[in-house]
Amino acid sequence: MLAAVLFAAACGSDDAGLEVVRADPATPTAETSATETTVPDETVPETTEPDATVPKETLPAETLPLETLPLETVPAETVPAETVPAETVPASVALPCPASDGSSSTEQSFPAPPEMCIDLTKSYTLTLDTSQGVITIELFPDRAPLTVNNIVYLARYHYFDNTVCHRVVPNFVVQCGDPTATGTGGPGYEFADELPTSGDYQLGSLAMANAGADTNGSQFFIISGADGVALPPLYTLFGQVTAGFEAVTAIDALGTADQAPSETVTIYSATVVEA
């Protein structure tokens, strides 16, 4: 109340000062005393209630039950089973390098791309014995080591034996290497491109067919005409026909408008000589 009086006096208003005085009862001490005694009585329970309603011993049990967190959030028995399925590890392991003497069994499906099985310091020659004659091809391990390794690997597993050249486009390419003869087959894996430069293709070039970048598998083609020579460098070039191009020409002559040969073109065997 003293503050109110001082405020009114500072404002220079007698009425204000009287008004404040009139509002103050004759026994201000009693009222302030009651106020001073009731405030502690009302606020003390507020400070003591938390102590009475939230016992210290119950807080840890309600907010952090140690016995339930490990069981619910980190089940030890499920982590190994979910993150490292043991059954998937063998599926990614490639078959071993086949025997160079041709004695390995025939395989048509492979879990992963091969390891490097060829010796990059040596030369490799691929021979295709076809229903139209024998085609001899020099391979280019120095230009396309992954691709040459792949073709040698598959040939030594007899992957190409008794398969057909499913696509023959006159004056363009002879395409082979798909055991299903559908144009969609492959060994079960894909590997990266090793692309040539523009102008590297020529008659008799051996290159990989693909379905886009880095989708090489087992299908290959031999350029049989001028239209094939004009291809953009989007297909890995990994060999060149050195003998038997007349067989390629004979196969090219079987090409049709729908790209299926007019008669079956069979690869009886595909063999590799290392020197």
C-alpha positions as CSV (number, residue, x, y, z in Angstrom):
1,M,0.0,0.0,0.0
2,L,2.9,2.3,0.7
3,A,3.9,1.8,-2.9
4,A,0.5,2.8,-4.1
5,V,0.6,6.0,-2.0
6,L,4.1,6.8,-3.2
7,F,3.0,6.3,-6.8
8,A,0.0,8.6,-6.3
9,A,2.2,11.2,-4.6
10,A,4.7,11.0,-7.4
11,C,1.9,11.7,-9.9
12,G,0.8,14.8,-7.9
13,S,-2.8,13.6,-7.4
14,D,-4.4,14.2,-4.0
15,D,-7.5,12.3,-5.0
16,A,-5.4,9.4,-6.0
17,G,-3.7,9.5,-2.7
18,L,-7.0,9.6,-0.8
19,E,-8.5,7.0,-2.8
20,V,-5.6,4.6,-2.0
21,V,-5.9,5.6,1.6
22,R,-9.7,5.0,1.7
23,A,-9.3,1.6,0.2
24,D,-6.9,0.6,2.9
25,P,-8.8,-0.6,6.1
26,A,-8.1,0.7,9.5
27,T,-6.3,-2.6,10.3
28,P,-3.9,-3.1,7.5
29,T,-1.6,-5.0,9.7
30,A,-4.2,-7.7,10.3
31,E,-4.8,-8.1,6.6
32,T,-1.2,-8.3,5.7
33,S,-0.6,-10.6,8.6
34,A,-3.4,-12.9,7.4
35,T,-2.0,-12.8,3.9
36,E,1.5,-13.6,5.2
37,T,0.1,-16.5,7.2
38,T,-2.1,-18.0,4.5
39,V,0.4,-17.9,1.7
40,P,2.8,-20.3,3.4
41,D,-0.1,-22.5,4.4
42,E,-1.2,-22.7,0.7
43,T,2.1,-23.1,-0.9
44,V,3.8,-25.5,1.5
45,P,1.6,-28.4,0.3
46,E,2.6,-27.5,-3.3
47,T,6.2,-28.1,-2.4
48,T,5.5,-31.2,-0.2
49,E,3.0,-32.9,-2.5
50,P,5.6,-34.0,-5.1
51,D,7.5,-35.6,-2.3
52,A,4.3,-37.4,-1.1
53,T,3.0,-38.4,-4.6
54,V,6.3,-39.2,-6.4
55,P,8.3,-41.3,-4.0
56,K,12.0,-41.5,-5.0
57,E,11.9,-45.2,-5.0
58,T,9.2,-45.4,-7.7
59,L,10.7,-43.1,-10.3
60,P,13.4,-45.5,-11.6
61,A,11.0,-48.4,-11.7
62,E,8.4,-46.4,-13.8
63,T,10.7,-44.5,-16.2
64,L,13.6,-46.9,-16.7
65,P,12.8,-50.6,-16.2
66,L,16.2,-52.0,-16.8
67,E,14.9,-55.5,-17.1
68,T,12.7,-54.8,-20.1
69,L,14.8,-52.6,-22.3
70,P,17.4,-55.1,-23.4
71,L,14.7,-57.8,-24.1
72,E,12.4,-55.5,-26.1
73,T,14.8,-53.3,-28.0
74,V,17.8,-55.6,-28.7
75,P,16.8,-59.2,-28.9
76,A,20.2,-60.8,-29.1
77,E,18.9,-63.9,-30.8
78,T,17.6,-62.1,-33.8
79,V,20.5,-59.8,-34.8
80,P,22.8,-62.5,-36.3
81,A,19.9,-64.2,-38.1
82,E,18.6,-61.0,-39.7
83,T,21.9,-59.2,-40.5
84,V,24.1,-62.1,-41.6
85,P,22.0,-64.9,-43.1
86,A,24.4,-67.7,-43.4
87,E,22.6,-69.2,-46.4
88,T,23.4,-66.2,-48.6
89,V,27.2,-66.4,-48.3
90,P,27.7,-69.5,-50.5
91,A,25.4,-68.1,-53.2
92,S,27.9,-65.3,-54.0
93,V,30.9,-67.5,-54.4
94,A,32.0,-68.1,-58.0
95,L,32.7,-71.5,-59.4
96,P,36.4,-72.3,-59.5
97,C,38.4,-71.7,-62.6
98,P,37.8,-74.6,-65.0
99,A,40.5,-76.9,-66.3
100,S,42.4,-75.6,-69.3
101,D,42.4,-79.1,-70.9
102,G,38.6,-79.1,-71.3
103,S,38.0,-81.8,-68.7
104,S,35.6,-79.7,-66.6
105,S,31.9,-80.7,-66.4
106,T,29.3,-78.8,-68.4
107,E,27.7,-75.9,-66.5
108,Q,24.8,-73.7,-67.6
109,S,24.3,-71.6,-64.5
110,F,26.7,-69.6,-62.3
111,P,26.3,-67.9,-58.9
112,A,28.7,-65.1,-59.6
113,P,31.2,-63.7,-62.1
114,P,34.4,-65.6,-62.4
115,E,37.7,-64.8,-60.6
116,M,40.6,-63.9,-62.9
117,C,41.4,-67.3,-64.5
118,I,43.5,-66.3,-67.4
119,D,47.2,-65.3,-67.6
120,L,47.3,-61.8,-69.0
121,T,50.8,-62.4,-70.3
122,K,49.6,-65.2,-72.6
123,S,47.5,-65.2,-75.8
124,Y,44.2,-66.9,-76.3
125,T,42.4,-68.2,-79.4
126,L,38.7,-69.2,-79.5
127,T,37.5,-71.7,-82.0
128,L,33.8,-72.0,-82.8
129,D,32.8,-75.2,-84.6
130,T,29.5,-74.4,-86.2
131,S,27.0,-75.9,-88.6
132,Q,28.3,-73.5,-91.3
133,G,32.0,-74.1,-90.7
134,V,34.8,-73.4,-88.2
135,I,35.5,-69.9,-87.1
136,T,38.9,-69.0,-85.4
137,I,39.1,-65.9,-83.3
138,E,42.0,-64.2,-81.7
139,L,41.1,-62.8,-78.3
140,F,42.3,-59.5,-76.8
141,P,43.2,-59.9,-73.1
142,D,45.2,-56.7,-73.2
143,R,42.2,-54.6,-74.3
144,A,39.4,-56.4,-72.5
145,P,40.8,-58.7,-69.7
146,L,37.5,-59.1,-67.9
147,T,35.6,-60.0,-71.1
148,V,38.3,-62.4,-72.4
149,N,38.5,-64.0,-69.0
150,N,34.7,-64.5,-69.0
151,I,34.5,-66.1,-72.5
152,V,37.4,-68.4,-71.7
153,Y,35.8,-69.3,-68.4
154,L,32.4,-70.1,-70.0
155,A,33.9,-72.0,-72.9
156,R,36.0,-74.2,-70.7
157,Y,32.8,-75.1,-68.8
158,H,31.3,-76.0,-72.2
159,Y,28.6,-73.4,-71.7
160,F,28.4,-72.6,-75.5
161,D,28.5,-76.3,-76.7
162,N,25.4,-77.3,-78.7
163,T,23.8,-73.9,-78.5
164,V,22.4,-71.9,-81.4
165,C,23.0,-68.4,-82.9
166,H,19.5,-67.1,-82.4
167,R,19.8,-63.7,-84.2
168,V,21.2,-63.2,-87.7
169,V,20.7,-59.8,-89.3
170,P,22.0,-59.6,-92.9
171,N,25.0,-57.2,-93.5
172,F,25.0,-56.5,-89.7
173,V,25.8,-59.1,-87.1
174,V,25.5,-62.8,-86.1
175,Q,24.5,-63.1,-82.5
176,C,25.1,-66.2,-80.3
177,G,25.8,-67.2,-76.7
178,D,22.3,-67.7,-75.3
179,P,21.6,-71.3,-74.3
180,T,17.9,-70.5,-74.1
181,A,17.9,-69.1,-77.7
182,T,15.4,-66.4,-76.6
183,G,17.8,-63.4,-76.5
184,T,17.2,-63.0,-72.8
185,G,19.4,-65.8,-71.4
186,G,22.7,-65.5,-69.6
187,P,25.0,-67.2,-67.1
188,G,23.4,-65.8,-64.0
189,Y,25.6,-62.7,-63.5
190,E,26.6,-59.5,-65.2
191,F,29.9,-57.6,-65.4
192,A,31.3,-54.3,-66.5
193,D,31.9,-52.9,-69.9
194,E,35.4,-52.5,-71.4
195,L,34.5,-50.2,-74.3
196,P,36.5,-49.5,-77.5
197,T,36.9,-46.1,-79.1
198,S,34.9,-45.0,-82.1
199,G,36.0,-46.6,-85.4
200,D,37.5,-49.8,-83.8
201,Y,34.9,-52.2,-85.2
202,Q,35.6,-54.0,-88.4
203,L,34.4,-57.0,-90.3
204,G,34.9,-60.1,-88.2
205,S,35.1,-58.1,-84.9
206,L,33.9,-60.1,-81.8
207,A,32.0,-58.0,-79.3
208,M,29.6,-58.4,-76.4
209,A,25.9,-58.0,-76.7
210,N,24.2,-56.1,-73.8
211,A,21.0,-54.7,-72.5
212,G,22.6,-51.4,-71.5
213,A,25.7,-50.2,-69.6
214,D,27.6,-52.9,-67.6
215,T,25.1,-55.7,-68.3
216,N,27.5,-58.1,-70.1
217,G,26.8,-61.8,-69.6
218,S,27.4,-64.5,-72.2
219,Q,25.8,-63.2,-75.4
220,F,28.3,-62.1,-78.1
221,F,28.1,-61.1,-81.8
222,I,30.4,-61.2,-84.8
223,I,30.2,-58.2,-87.2
224,S,29.2,-59.6,-90.6
225,G,28.6,-56.5,-92.7
226,A,29.1,-52.8,-93.2
227,D,26.1,-51.9,-90.9
228,G,27.8,-53.6,-88.0
229,V,31.1,-51.8,-88.7
230,A,29.2,-48.5,-88.2
231,L,28.0,-49.4,-84.7
232,P,28.7,-46.8,-82.0
233,P,31.4,-48.0,-79.4
234,L,28.9,-49.2,-76.9
235,Y,29.8,-52.9,-77.0
236,T,33.0,-54.4,-75.6
237,L,35.3,-55.4,-78.4
238,F,37.4,-58.4,-77.3
239,G,38.4,-60.4,-80.4
240,Q,38.9,-60.6,-84.2
241,V,38.1,-63.4,-86.6
242,T,41.5,-64.6,-88.1
243,A,40.2,-67.6,-90.1
244,G,36.9,-69.0,-91.2
245,F,35.2,-65.7,-92.1
246,E,33.6,-67.6,-95.0
247,A,31.5,-69.4,-92.3
248,V,30.5,-66.0,-90.9
249,T,29.4,-65.0,-94.4
250,A,27.4,-68.2,-94.8
251,I,25.6,-67.6,-91.6
252,D,24.9,-64.0,-92.6
253,A,23.3,-65.3,-95.7
254,L,20.7,-67.0,-93.5
255,G,19.5,-63.8,-92.0
256,T,15.9,-62.7,-92.4
257,A,13.9,-59.5,-91.8
258,D,12.6,-60.8,-88.5
259,Q,16.2,-61.4,-87.4
260,A,15.8,-65.2,-86.9
261,P,17.9,-67.3,-89.2
262,S,16.1,-69.1,-92.0
263,E,17.7,-72.4,-90.7
264,T,19.2,-73.4,-87.4
265,V,22.8,-72.3,-86.8
266,T,24.4,-74.5,-84.2
267,I,27.7,-74.1,-82.3
268,Y,28.8,-77.6,-81.7
269,S,31.7,-76.6,-79.5
270,A,33.6,-73.6,-78.4
271,T,37.2,-74.3,-77.4
272,V,40.1,-72.1,-76.2
273,V,43.8,-72.6,-76.8
274,E,46.3,-70.8,-74.5
275,A,49.8,-70.0,-75.7
